[in-house]
Amino acid sequence: MSVWRRQEDPSRKEANQPRRVAGTHAASCVALLCLSFLFAPVASAQRTELKPGWNMFTPQQDIEVGKKAAADAAKQLPLCDDPKADAYLTQLGMRLVAKLPTNGVQYPFEFHCVNDKAINAFALPGGYAFINRGAIEAADNEAQLAGVMAHEISHVALRHGTNQASKAEFASGVLGIADGILGGSTGGALLSKLGAFAAGGVLLRYSRTAESQADVMGTQVLYDSGYDPRGMAQFFEKLEAETKGKNPPEFFSDHPNPEHRVERVDEEIEKLGGVPPNARRDSTEFEAIKREVLALPVAKKLMPAAAAAAKPPAPPSGNFASYQANGYALKYPDNWKKYPDSNGAGASFAPDGGVVDDGTGHAALAYGLIVSVAQASGDPNDWDALNNATQQMIQELQKSNPNMKIARQSEHVRLNGQPGLATYLSNDSPVGGQETDWVVTTLRPEGLVSFVCVAPQPAYEKYDKTFNAILDSVRFAK
């Protein structure tokens, strides 16, 4: 179920020995890039100090994890295969990296153009960056594109991917991310279950705090590199303005949009001393590469790897294990795995093979159950309040899942004696075809609690009894 990816993100959510793009490739397109950087402004001492958070991985393990994910990404993503575009992105990216505070760690940065018109970009741990042609085409000038790239490499320097994985590992003790990705005692479980790139999607599930930190550091990198530091915020403003009333761009589905984003960037610019009068905004090289990618043929969307070869999971066990969360408890088949959220509120439960790569590097649930808690207010016994909160939640899901439809209108149910609504939805399945999503919601003091039961439509009846048993087992804290 692609809606649950995080950037994952999913999580958006590793690559097949991606080609290192040497700066000598297509040098004629990028030779002039260095000219405007000889007189970069001196950074102000007032800048915000940012440091990586707690991490159970070492920087070298970041590189190992990212390399595996990048190798798989190159297999699954439609790369532009355009030496000029890759050389330009590499030259621009390395200009930014030269001003990136990495605490002395030498990350093997790589920059790759992806032939996808969706406006998006991501950088895996260790510095393996992928920039969609859609981001290049959407940028009005080089400073805006540099802003997107500075934001992404800041996630690398701040080690947000493995920090997120570390927090999830510490909170749950069940994901086995460190061992799973690095081939430890769990036998590479995460990689074998999701594929290397999809496992990378687990490392791209940034929080809004992480996004804000990447904005701040990215602003500093732009400033120190001689670019107009407003470029990143201008790009985000442009996306928001162009998509009002429409589905949000893929970038925002993968990168949670922090509150007061532009204001925070402006505040950091003031701390740095304001916009330098000679700040670089555009270049002939950028305009040439933008024309280059606009002329590229559009790549066909690849079928998700899961849809091409995945075998259906084993049937749910008749024996159940217990799970205790903040505010509720439930039982789930003992041959399923549990994936609690780091905050202890939500969780996912899936059989082996139930979590797959959706084709974009994000981990997506194809079979199983997701529990989530969303902000909502109202009397738990007020059916109208419950209905309003449920409809708002469904509308939010549909924004990022344009093919999601209501298959059956909401019906009143009871969940552990409390008023609940049961709604059937249909959506694209990450293993191909359609899936059924049975959504059961109830209002609690902590918010709207939703239980989403997911399976491909042809297999749903085989899971219906199990889903009912799980929901019958739900018990809420008093």
N, C-alpha and C positions, 0 to 999 in steps of 0.2 A: 504494500500500500504506500505509494510514493509520497503521500501527504505527510507521513510521519518521519520522513528523512530529516536529518539535521546537518547541517552543515557544519550536522551531520559532521546537523549535519553533518546529515545526514549525515551534527555528521556528519553538503552539493555536497559533502559527499566529493595506486602504485603503477608503475609503467614498465613496459617491456624494453629494458635497456635503452631508454630514450637517448637519442643522439645528442651528444654534447655539441652545442652549436658554437663553433669557434668564432671569435671576433673577426677573423680574417675573411670569413664568408661574406660575399657581397659587400666588401669594404667600401666600395664607391657610394653605397647608400647611407653609410653611417660615419664616414670619415670626419665630417664637419661637426659631429655631435660634441666633440671635446672642446671646441673653441670658446663656447660661452661659459665654461666652468672654471676658467682660470682665475676668476675674481669672485668666488663664492663668498657670500657675506659671512661675517663672524657671528657665531651663535651667541645669543644672550645667556647670561648666567641664570636668568629667571625661568628657564624652561622647566617643564614638569619632569621630574625624575621617575623613570619607569624601570622596573626590574622584573625578570621572569619569576613566576610563582613557584610554589613547591612542586617538585617533579621527581618521580621514582625512576625516570629514565636518565641516562647520561646524554650529553650532546652527541657523542658518537653513536649512541643508539637512535637518536633522532635521525641521523643521517642514514643508518641502516634501514629504519622503518620507512623513511621517505623514499629511499632508493627502490625498495621492493614495491611500494605503492606506485611510484612513477613508472616502473617497468610495466606494470599491469595497465596503467592509464594509457600508455602509448599503444597498447594492443586494442584497447576498447574505445578510445576517443578518436574521432576523425581529424587527425592532424592536418594542418594546411600543407605540409610538405613543400613549403616555399622558402628557399634559402634566404631570400632578401628579407622576408618578414621575420624569420627566426633570428637573422643576424642583427636586424634593427632592434628587436626586443631584447636580445642579449646585450647589445651595446648600451641601450638605455637602462636596462636592469642593472648592469654592473656599475654604471654611473651612480645609481641610487645605493647599491650595496656598499660602495666606497664610503658612504656617509652613515651606514647603518651600524648602531652600537651592538656588537655581538659578544661582548665580554671576552674578546680574544679568540673566539671559536671561528675556525675557518670552514664555513659551510660551502659545499661544492655547488653553488647556485647554477641552475639551468633555467632557460626561458624558452617556452614552446608556444607556437601559435596553433590554436584549435579551430578547425573549420566548422564553427557553430555560430549561427547568428544570434543566439541567445546572449544577452548582455551579462557576462559572468567572467570570473577569474578566480583562481585559487592557487595557494602555494602549500605544498606538503611539507611536513617536518624535514629539516635538513636543507631546504632551499630549492625544491623542484617545483617550478612555477609554470602554470598553464594559463594562457590568456586567450579567451575566445575572440574570434574576429569581430563578433558583435560588440565587444567592448571598444575595440579600435575604431569601428565604424561609428559608434555612438559618441565618442569623444570629439569635442569641437576643436581641441588643440592638444599639443604635446603635454602641456602641464596637467591637463585633466587625465590623460592616459598615465602619465608618470604618477599622479596621485593614486590611481587604482593600484598600480604596481607597488608603490611605496607602502600602501596599506597592507598588501598581501605579504611582502617580505618582512614587515613588522611583526606579523603573526609568527614568522619563523624565528626572528631574533628574540621575541618574548616567549617562545616555545609554548604557545598556546595549545597546540594540538596535543602534545604529550602531557601537558599540564591537565587538560580536560580528561584525558585517559587516566591519568594518575588519580585524579579526584574520584572518578567513577570506580576505579579499582579499589581505592581505599574505602569508599562508602559501601560497596557491595561485597567485595571479595569474591565475586563469581565470574566476572568477565574474563579474567585471565589474560588481559590485554598484553602485559609485558611478556609473559611466557608465550602467549599465543602468537604474537607477531614475530617474536624473536626466536621461536622454535625451542622453547624451554620444556618444562615438565608436561604442559598440556599438549605437546606435540604439534604446535602451530595450529591450534584449534580455530582461532579466529580467521586466519588466512585460509584454511581449508574449507571453512564453512562459507565465508563471504567472498573469497578471492582477495588478492592483495589490495587492489584498488578500493574495493568496497570496505575493507578494513580501514583503509585510509580515510574513508568517509566518516568512520567513527572518530577519527582524529580531527575532523573539520567541523565538529559540532561546537561552534563558539558561542559563548554567552554574550549578552549585550555589553557586559563590562569588558570582555576581551575585545569586542568590536570597537568600543570607545578608546581603549588603550592603543589599538592599532591605528585608529584615526589620529591620535595625538602623536605617536611616534612617527607615523607617516608624514604628518605635517612638518615635524622637525627635520625629517630626511629631505623633504622637498625644499625646505628653506636652506639647509646646509648644502644642497646640490645646486643651488642657484635658480631653482624654479619658483614660480609664483606659488606660494604655499596655499593659496585659496583653491588651487586646481582640484583637489580631491573633493572638497565640500561642494564646489560648483558642479562636479560630475554627479554627485548624489542628488543635488537640487534639480538638476536637469532630468534625471530618471524619475524623480517623484512628480515633477510637473508634467512630464509626458505620459505618465501612466495613471493619472487621477481618473477614478471611475473604471479602470481596467484591471486586469490581473496584474499583480506586482511583478516586476522583472525578476528573472531567475536569481540575480545577484542578491536581492532582498530576501528571497526564500532561503538562500544558503547563508546569508550574513544578517542576523537579526539587527534591525535598525534601532540604534540607541536613541533615547529621547534627547532633544536639544543638540543634535549632532552638529549642525552647522555652527551653532553658538559656541560649542566647546572648541571647535576648530578655530573660530575667530578669536576666542580667548587665548588659545595657545599662540596664535600669530602675534597678538599683542605682547605676550610674555617674551617672544623672540625679538621684539623690537619693531613690529609692523612689517608691511610688505615692502621689500627693497625696491627702490625706484627702477633698477635695471633687471628686475626678475624676469627670467626666461618664461615665455608663454607658449611659443610655437616655433616650428622649424620647417624648412623645406623638406627635410628628411621625413618628418611625420606626415606631411601632406602627400609625399610620394608613396609612402607605405600604405596610407589609407586608400589611395587609388588602387594600389596593388591588391589589397585584400578585397576591395569592392569588386574587382574584376575576377576574383577566383570563382570557379563553379561551386555551387552550394552542395555540400556533402549530404548524401542521404543519411537519414537517421538509422543508426545501427540497431538491430534487434538486441535487446538485453541478453547478455550471456546466459542468464538464468533461464530465459525463455527458450534458448536454443538447445540446452542440454539438461536442464534440471530434472531430477527424478522426484516424484511426489514423496513427501515425508512418510515415515512409518505412521500407522494409525495411532491416535492418542491412547495412552495407557488407561486401564480402568482403575489403576491405583493412583492416589493423589498425594501430593506433598503440600505442606502448609507454607504460606508466605504472610509475614507480618509487615505492614508499612505504617507510615505516620497517619493514623486516623482510620485505618481499615485493615482487615485480614481476609484472606481467601485461600482456596485450595485449587491446585492446578495439576494436570497429569504429571506423574513423576518421570516420564521420559521427555518432558519439555525442559528447556532452560529458562531461567529468569534473568532479566536484564534491568535491574532497578535504576531509576534516574539518580543522579548524584545528590539531589535534594531530599530523597527519601519519600517523595509524594507519588510520582508516577512510576510505572514499571511496564515492561513488555515480557510476554511469555510466548515461547515458540519452540516447535520441535526442531530437530536437526534437519537442515534444509529448508526451514520455514522463513529464514531471513536470507535475502538474496541481494545481489547487485542489480539495481534498476536500470543499468546501462549508462549511467552518468557518474558512476563511482560512489553513489550513495547506497547505504544499507537500507533496504525496504522490507517491510513485513509482508509476506505473501500468505502465510498460514499462522494463526495464533491470535493472541489477545493483547491489546494495549490499554493500560489504565492511565488516565491523565487527570490533572486538576487544573481548572482554569479559573481566573478571577471572575466572580459573579456575586451579586448580592440579592437578598430577598429572603422571605420566610420559607424555610424548607418545606412547609406544608401548603404553600401557595402554588396551585397548579399553574396559574398565569405566569408567575415569576419563573417557574421551572421551564415552561414553554418558551418564554422570551429568551432565557439564557441558552436553551438548547438550539433554538433557531439561529441565534447569533453565532454559536459555535459552528453550526453546519455551514453558515454563510462564509465564515472564515476559512473553513476547509475547502469550500468550492472556489475561493479566490485563487488558491494555489493548485487546484485540481479541476481544470475547466470541464473535464468530462464526467465529473461526479454528479450524479442525479439522485433525487429522492425516489426510491422505488415503491415505498409504501409509507403513507403518512403516519405521524407519531401516534402511538397508542398508550393509554395509561397502564402502568404496571406497578407492582410493589417490589422494592428491593430492600431486603432485611426490614420489612415493615414500613419503609419510607416511600413517599410518592416518587414514582419514576416515569420516564418516557422511553419507549422503545421505538426506534426509527430504522427502517431498512434503506440503505443507500446502495447504489451500484457505482463502480469506478473501474478504471483500467487497472488490470493486475500486472505487477512487475514480472510475472512469468508468462505474460501474453493473455489475450482475451479479456474477459470481464471478471470482476470479483464482486462478492456480496459483503457489505459491511453492515453488521447489525450493531447499532449504537444504542446503548442503554445509559441514560443520564439521571442524576439525582442531585438536588441541592443540599449542600452541607455547610456548616459554618465556615469551612476553609475555602469554599467555592463550589463550582460545578464539577462534580466527579463524573467522568465518562468512562464507560467500558466499551471498547470497540472490538468486536469479534470479526475476524477477517479470514476469508478463504476464497479460492477461485470458485466461480459459480458452479462448474460441473462437480466440484468436490464438496460443496457447502453442506449438503445433507449429511455427509459422513461426519461432520464436525458439530452439527447442531446439538446433538445430545450432550457432547462434552461442554460446549459453550453454556448450555442451560445448567449443567452441574456446577460449573465454576461460579456462575452468577448466584445460584442457590446457596453457595457456600459463603458468600460475602457477608461479613460482619463489620459494622461500623463501631468506632469507639464511642462510648457514652459521652 
